[in-house]
Amino acid sequence: MENVPANAPLKWKERLKWIAPIGLAMLVVCVGCFMCFAIGLVARGELTTSALGTDFRLWPVNERQQTGVGLQRSYTVQNNGQTCVHFDVTFLLWKPKLSIENLAYDNCQ
């Protein structure tokens, strides 16, 4: 048996023994999260939540010429003494072609 110092670098096969299970576990978690989102969208038509003063909304886009999902993030801001709600909207569309569109606007009262 060889005497290997404790701080010797690991061989690539030994590294792979650690990387492969961790990568597989991360893949399973990501696929599980995606399935939860997909089931929620199909069942409810949209998903909404609030976290730290920000509202999030995820909904399917099913129009005649476009198919995909939309993600909206909204939060309150002060603009020249007015209280406004700022909206950041991202559309991930895969029909007719893969595209990402961003839109930002304020709704002031």
C-alpha angles and dihedrals in degrees: 000000000000124000105233119187115242093240096049114129116258119248118245093254091054090048090050090055087062100036098049098057093042091049091048092050091051090049091052091049093049093048090048092052091048091051091051091052092046094049091046092051093048094047100042106020091233142025123222134181141158127222130172095344094313124111119212127196128183120187139162120254109216109167130145094259101026137048127181142082135291127214120197126190119187134178139162120263136174114238118181092329093314125113109234136177112226117210126199111187126185123188119199105194126182100176128097085006136339110276141151119214126187128200130179128183142151127233108205128185 
